Structure formats: structure tokens, C-alpha cells
């Protein structure tokens, strides 16, 4: 038996390819302690996957005491449970690199898709020679994938991001309940390692963390660590840039490892003023209708955004809505009837803003052909975009930036505001739209599309939020202090600041 901390410091074992930081070694040392449940609440960019891989390899390859607790020839597994297939593959690649760099371990390992198998020579108490068979299995978060495995160590990677709303095999509580039966053969020698960046308070990882810290769970140890605690040399200027990109709550979640009630909410609506009613058609011009179409499961998101006729550089929000299309229809005619009825309802909302031919529509590509055909016959220009990945991030970032600098005026439409509060930022490249109450943040997606389509209205870059007074208020200040017309040449002075 070789302890994990010792193996991490040995260049022949797990120290060959990674210069572990002191804080990482401290966590690895702690896993050799007597506790059966270890929970690490650690910030992003701190090497969680590398530490999880080291723990899994050490348990699989360096614990002859655990091998002796099973009948000879029986496989012993180290399941590493990740939120997705992609993360499972990433884990396998990291573990494979650690093994291949070790002159001692590489010769005993066989790497294949999603697993690393070891066949290790052992000697029993009577001098007899035998071969222990162990396997690290990278698994997506699903209780069914764990059945039939016998394990002394289970690693729950990025546990805060396991799903908590399915009620089925992929539900976090079903997965958690499947862990104990795997470990019965090892008794007090069995361990569970849960490690993750936090993501709000409404998940099993957060519950376990608070319970351990409150002394409710026996034989358990919890650690919280920010990026500065794990990586003291981190560039502080870069961190401040991340804070500006992500917003305060998301930053506290991702880099300070705090349990923020908003769970990394992308929008901070505190201090934002809202109008009491939607903008009238006469309050704006060149309206853009953002659509997030749906015809059976989700709501059909609609949001109208136009340029204010009273405050240049400011966007006003007209009607917004989430239309319930109704139940799924079986026959083709019934489906078409439902689609036409839904689109007719959308047109009822849009038509008052279409006078003069200034209305444009931008829609997500889902059902884009149906939307384009219907509104095209009405003479409305339709642009179809794929609101995923970088474009989705850019659209929501533009919306947040305008809310923060006051150049987007929303009205108090509670379903929309609730959706905005629920939009999450996993990191600076990913927007997460959780499902709740029959909605998938459909109105918020429609709003982001419309706002992004209007991104050139002021000439202000929308890549990051801008604080302070609205553009209009700042223009009026220029007029007061310099004696210039409010919306004449002074406008260029303001825009140069961006």
C-alpha cells in the first residue's frame, strides 16, 4: 500500500508529469485520512480533474490492501462519475497522461475508451502469487451505469452540476443512492470523493457541504478553497477581467467557491429600474421581434425591442410573451393547425408594431422554415440564426451590458424577469438555460436575440458590461456642462469613451 500523497510526490508514480502545487498536495494528503466521505468545494482552474485522476489511479494501482479484500480474479472498480459524456472522456485523457508518464505504472495499464485497466502482480500472505484486476471507469452521471460494480473509491466529479430535476436514472439522488451498495465489501476502508465548483445552493453537493460543515454527517471532511488559495500566483488582473465578464455572483461562484443563492446567475437585476408597461408602438422605431419558436413542449418566446424616439441610443421593450402552443398533435393536419394558430397569436402581438413596414423578425433556427414562410407571406423580413454556443453567449452578454449601462429599458413582465434571474453562467464561454415551470427561458432567449440584433444602435461595444448612468443621461450631462445640443455633436464624445 502506497499512500496517495506519497505517490503524488514520487516522480516514478504520480509526480512525473505534474508539478503539484502545495494546496493540491494538501488535498491529496487529506484523502489518506480516516474519513469515509471527502468533499472538496474548489474554484475553477485549480486542477480538480488532475487531482481526481491521481486519486483514482492511486486507489486502483497502489492499494494491494484493497485488492486482498476481494476473491482473487474479481475486478475492483474505481468509478469516476462526471456530468456528461464529454467530461468523462476528458477525465480519461487526463488519467491516461498521468499513467503514461509513470515509468512504474505504464507497463501495467491498458487504456481503452472510457476506462483504464490494471493487471497487477500481488503476493498473498502465504507467498502465493496472483494478479489483481482493477479498472478506472469514467462514467456519465447515471445510476444505471454503476450497477454491478464493486468499488472501494467512488469519485463524484463536478457533482454540483449533476442533474437534479429528472427523477429518473440520471437524477443526482438516484445516483447517490447507488453508491453505497457498490462499497459494501470494503466496509470502513471505502471512500467517496465529491469534488466540484459550486453552483448555487439547490443541489445535493451544496446540501452535503453544509451538512458536513454543520457536523451532521459523521466520518466526513469538507474543504472550501478559492482560486487564490489553490493558486497563489494567479494573475490578479486576469481575475478582475473575469469578474467584469461574468458578473459578481457568477465570479463568486466560479472563482471564490462560494455558495451563492443565485447559483452563478448571469443577470444581477438588483438596482435595475423597470417600466410599468410595455413601450407603445409610437415610443420606438425600427422594432425587432426576437422569437424562440416552439409548437408543443416549450413556450413560444416573443420579445419586441426598438430604438427609442425620445432617447437616442436607448432601446425600449414592447410586448413580450411566452405563448403556450398546446399539447402535441398526432396527425399532420392537426400539427399544422396548431402551428398556424400559434403563429397567428404571435402576429396579433407583433402587428401593432409593424405599421410603416419597419418591423423585422429574428428567430432561432428551430422551426425557422415555418416561421419564415408564415411571416414572409405577411411581408415581414425574417432572419434565421442558430442561437447556440458563441452566438448565444454574445447575445446574452449584449443584453446584460445594456441593462447595466441603462441603454435597455425593460418593463416589469414577471415571467421574463424570473427567466433572466435563472439564466446561469457556467464559465465565460457557456450560458445555461434551466427548465422550470414548463419554460426553458424562452422569453429571455427571444429578448437576447432582439437585443443582439440591435447591437449597433449606439456604436457601443457589447462585449462587456458598462456601469454608470444611461447613455441618454450622460448626453444630457454633456449638454448641461458644455452648452451643446443634447443629441448633436456631443454624442460622439460619449461614444469615444466606449
N, C-alpha and C positions, 0 to 999 in steps of 0.2 A: 504493500500500500504506500503510495506517494501522495502527499497532501497537495491540494490544488495550488496553494500559494508557493510552495517549494517548486512545483513543476513550472509555474509561470516565470520563475527566476532562473531556471536552468536552460541554457542555450541548446542543450541536446533535446529538450522536450518542448515546452510551450513558449520559451523565450527566444527562439531562434529568429523569428521574423518581426516581432513587435517589441518596441521599447516601451514597456508598460509605464504609465505614469504612477507616482506614489499613491494617488487616490484610487486608481484602478486596482493596484496590488492590495490596498487595504480592503476593498470589497471582496476580492478573490480570497484573501486570507479569512475573511469573516465566514465564508461558506464552509470552512472546515470546522466551524463552531458546533455546539451541541444542538442548536435549534433545528427543528424539522421543517419550518416554513421561513423562508427568507424573501423579503420584498424590498426591491430597490426602485425607488422613485427618483429617476435620474433624468437630467435635462438632455436635450438633443446634442448631437456631435460629441458625445462623451465616450464612444466606443462600446455601447451596450451589446451590440451583436458580437463583437470580438470577445467580450467578457463571457457572454453566454456560450459562445463556441468553445472557449477554453474550459469552461466548467463542464460542458458536455463531453469533450474529449477526455479530460482527466477522469471523469466518472466511468466512461466506457473503457478506457485503455489502462488505467493505472490503479484500479481498485480490485486487486486479487481477493481481498476480504469479502467483497460483494459477490464475486464470481463463485466463491466457495459456498455461498448460501443457497445456490440452486443446484439441482441434479446436473451431473456432467452431460454436456451436449445440448442443454436447453439454452435458447437465446435469451439474453438480457438486453433490454432496450433502454435508450435514453430519448424519449420523445421531446422534441422541441416544437411547441405549438405557436404558430405565427398567425396574424390576422388574415393573410392571403397567400395564394399560391406563389406569387412573385416574391413575397418576403421569405417564404420557405426556401425558394431557390437561392435567394441572396445569402441566407444563413448557410446553406450547404457550401456555397463558394467560399465564404469566409473560413468555415471549418476545414474545408479541403486545403486551403492555403496554409493554415497552421500545421496541419498534419504533414503536408509535403515538405515543409521547411524543417521538420524534425528528423534528424538522422536516426533516431531511435524508433519513432512511431511509423515512419513512412513505409517501412517494409512489411508491416503487419496489417495495413489498411487497404481496403478495396472500395473505391468511390464509384457510385452509380447515381442515377437521377434521384435526388431527394434523400439519399442515405449514405452513410459511411459504415462499412462493416469491418470489424476487427476479429482476427483469429489469433489468439494469444497463448503462448505456451505457459502452462501452470504446473506446479508440483503440489500434490496433496500432502496431508500431514504424515502419511506413511511412505512418502518418497515416490509415489506413483506419478507418472507424467500424463497430462491430459491437455486438451485445448479448450480454452474458454471462447465462447462466441458471443460477441456483443455488437450492438448496432445503434448508431445515432440516426434517428428518423426525423426529418423535417416535415412537419405536418401542418396543413391549414387548420384553422380553428373549427373543428367539427368533432363532436363526441363519438361519432361512428368510426372515425379513423383510428381511434385509440383502443378499440375493443380487441381483446386477445393479447395485448402486450403486457409483459411483466417488466416492471421498471423500479429502480432504486432512486432515480432522479428524474423529475419532470421539470422542464424549463418552459415557462409561460412567457413568451417574448412579446413585447408591446401589448401587454394584457389590457391596458386601458382602452385599446382600440378593437378589442373583440366585440362582436355584435351582441347587443343586449335586448333586441326587440323582436327576435324571430319566434321564440317559444319552441323551436324545433331543435334538430341536432346541432345547429350552429350557434345556439344561444349560450352565452357565457356561463350561465348557471348549470346547464346540462353538461357542458364541458368540465366545469369544476367538479361536479358530482361524479364524473367518470374517472377522476384521477386516483382517488383512494383505493378502489378495487385493484388497480394495477400494482400497488405497492405493498399489498398485504404480506407477501413473502419476506419482506425486509424489515418489518417492524420498526423499531426506533432508528434504524440505520437509513430509512427512507427520507428523502428531502424533496421539497418543492421550491423552485426558484422562480419568483414572479418579478419581472423587470419591465419597466415601461417609462416613457414620458407620460405624465398625467394628461388627462383630457376631461376636465370637468369633475363634478362630484357625483354624478348619477350613473355610476357603473360599479362593477364588482371590485375592480382594482382599488378604487377610492375607498370603498367600504372596508376592504381588508386593511388598507393602510391606516385608516382611522381606528379600526378595532385593535390592531396591533399596538399602535401608539397609546391607546387607552387602556392597555393591559387586559383586554377581553380575551384574546386568543393566547393560550399557553404555548410554550416552546416555539416562539416566533420572534423574528427580529426584522425591524423595518429601518430603512435608511432613506433620507431625502438628501439630494445633492444638486446644486445648481451647476451651470457650466463653468463658472469661475472656480467653484470648489473642486471640480473634477479636472479642470484645465486652467490653472492659474495664469498661464502665459497667453491666453486667448486675446486677440486684438480687441481692445475695448471700443475702438472706433467702429469696427465692423459690427460689434454688438449693438451700438447705438443706431447704426443703419438698419439692422434687423428690427429694432424696436419701432423705427419710423415706418418700415414697410408693413409690419404685421399688426400694429396697434397694441395698446398697452396690455390688454387681457391676454391676447394670444402670445405676446412676448413673455409675460409672467408664467404662462403655462409651459411654453416650449423651452425657455432658457433659464427660468428660475425654478422650474419643477414645483410650482405652486398649484394647489387645488383651487382653481378659480371657478366660481359658481357658473360663469358663462361658458366654461369649458373651451376656451380658445375662440370665443365669439369674434367674428371678423368685424362686426359693426358695434361701435360703442355709441348708443343713442342718448346717453346721458348729456344733458345740456343742449340737445338739438331742439329747436323750436319747430312746431308743426302748425300748418294752416288748419282751419276748422272745416274746410270743404274743398273739393277739387277745383282746380282752375277752370274757369269758363272758357269756351272756345275763343271768345274775344280777348282773353287775357294773354294769349300767346299766338305764335305764328310758327309755320313750318313744323307742325307736330309730327312726331314719330311714334307709331304704335309698336311697342315690343310685345311679341306673342310667344308664349311657351305652350304649344298645342298639345291637347290630349282629348281623346274621344271615348274613353271608357274607364280607366283606372284612376288616373290623376285628374286634378282640376286643370282647366284651360286657363292659363295665366294671361292677363291683359294689363298693359300699363301704357298710358299716353304721356309723353313728355314733349314739351315745346319750348321755344325761346320766348321769354317774357317780352311783351311790347312796352313795358314800363321800366324795366331794369335790364339794360343790355348786359349780356354776359351771364345772365341768370336763367336757369331752367325752371319751368313750372310744371307741376304734375297735374294732369287732368284725371279722368276716371281711371280707376284700377279695379280689377275684379278677378276672382277665381271662380270660373263657371263650372258647375257640376254637369258633365255630359250625360250622366245616367249609366245604367247597367250595360254590360256587354250584350250585343245583339248577335244572334246566330246567323240569320240569313243576310245575304249581300244587300238586298233592298233595305232591310231594317237598319243595317250599319250605315248605309248611305243616308237614310232618313235621319238618323241620329246625328251624323256629321253635318248635314245641311242645317238641321235645327240649331246645333251648337254654333256654327259659323254665322247663322242669321242673328243669334243673340249677340255675338261679338260685334256684328255690324251695327246693331242698334246702339251699342256703346260708342262706336267709332264715328258714325255718320255725322253727328253734330260738329265734329272737329274736321270734317273733310270738305267743308264749304270753301270754294275758291280753288280746289284742286291741290292744296298744299300738303295733304296727308301722305305720309309714306309708312310702309309696314316693314319691319324686320322681324323675322321669325326663325326659331330653331328649325333644324333640318327635319326633325321628326314630324311626319305628316306635312312636310313642306310642299309637296306637289298638290295636295288637296287645298292647302291654304292659298298657294299661288294661283291655282285655277279659279277658285271661288272669288277672291278679291280682284284678280286680274279682269274678270268679266265686269266688275263694277268700276273699272278704270283706275284702280289704286295700284301704285307701284309696290311690288313685293320683293324684298331681298331675303334670300335664304342663307343662313350661316350655321355652322356647326359649333354650338356653344359648349365645347369641352376643352380640357387641357389649358394651354396658354391663353386662348381667347376668353375662356370663362374667367380665368384669374384676372386678365386685363379688364374685362367688363365690370367685375365686382370691385376691383381696385379703383377704377374710374368713378364708380358710384360712391364709394366711401370717401374718396378725395373731395368730391363735390359737396357731400354732406358736411365734411369737416370745415371746408372753407366758405360755406354758406351759399355756394352758387347753385345748389339744388334745393328747391322748396318742395317738401313733401306735405301732404295733408294727413290728418290723423285717421288713416284707414287701419284699424286694429289688426286684421289678418295679415296685411302686408308688414306692419311693424313687428308682429310676432315672428313672421318668417325671417325678417332681417336679423332679429335677435338670435335666431337659431342657426344662421349660417356660420360655419366653422372654418378655421384655417388650420390645416394640419401642419403646414410649413409655408414658406414663402412661395411655393410653386403650386399648392393644391388647395382648392376650395371644396368643402364638403357640404352637401345639402341634405340634412337629415329628413327623414319622413316623419310626419306627425299629423294626427287628425285628418287623414285622408289626403294630405298635401305633401308635395316634395319640394317645397319652397318655389312653387310655380309662379306666383305673382312676383316674388323677388327676382327670379330669373328673367321674367318679362321686363321688369324695371331696369335691370342691369343691361339688357340688350338695347333698350331705348336710349338710356343714358350714354352708353358707349357709342352708339350711332351719332350722338350729338357732341362727341368729344372735341370737335374742332370749333365749337361755337365761340369760345373765348380766346382760343390760341394758347391756353394754359396747359402745360404738360400734365397728364393724368397718371403718371407712373407712381406717384407717392402722394400722400395726403398733405394738404397745406392748411396750416392753422390760421387763426386770426379772423378778422371781420370778413364779411362777404365782399365780393368784387364791387358790387354796387355801393356798399358803404364806404369802401376805400376810395372809389371815384369821387363820391360826394366830399370826402375829406380833402382830396386834391383840389376840388373846386373851391372849397372854403378857404384853404391856406394859400392858394396861388392865384385865385381870381379867375380861373379858367372855366369854360363851359363844362358842365358835369360829364357830358359824353362826347366831347370833342377830342382835340389832340391829347388831352390828359390821359386818355385810355392807353396810349402806347407807353406812358410812364409806368402805369401799373403792370402791364403785361411784361415789361422788361424784367420785373422782379422775379418772374417765374422762370 
